[in-house]
Amino acid sequence: MPDQAQKTRPVVPGSGGGGEGPASPKVEKPNTEELLKRMRKVDPDQAKRYRQRTGQ
């Protein structure tokens, strides 16, 4: 049996992508304070649970 040879991968730049699958969308993160205010209006306990879950 022949020994296993290490295959070298071609060096590919990390960003930009060469069309290998969909790129992640550029979406800004939601304002958590505004989100918590809206959640308090709907269900005050849910806002509390969300803060605990996200560590805020």
N, C-alpha and C positions, 0 to 999 in steps of 0.2 A: 504494500500500500504506500502511495506517495505521501510525503509529509504535507500538512496543510500549510499553504502559503498565505501570508497576510495580503489582502487586497487593499490597495490604496484607493481612496476616494478622491475624485477631482475636487479641487478647492473651489467652493461656490460662495459668493458673497452672501452674507446673512440677510441683509434687507433688500427690498426691491422685488425679490422673487422673479423667477424666470418663467412665470406662467404655470407654475406647478401647484395648481389648486387655487381656491379663492383666497384673496387677501382679507385680513381682518379690517372691518370698517372703522373709520375714524369717528368715534362717538365720544362726546364729552361725558364725564361722570355726572350723575344727578346730584343736585345740592341736597345733602342729607338733612339739613335743618328744615328745609322746605318740605321735604318728604315726611319728616316726623310730625310737622305741624298738621299736614293733611291727614296723617294717620290718626292723630289725636282726635280730630273732628269725627272720624268714623268710629274708631274703637280705641279708647285711651289705653286699655290693657295691651292691645296689639302693639302700640308704639313702644311700650315698656319692654315687651318681649323682643321686639326688633333691636332695640338698643343693646339688650343683653347678648343677643345672637351675634351682632356685628362688633361688639366690644366697644361701643361708644357710650 
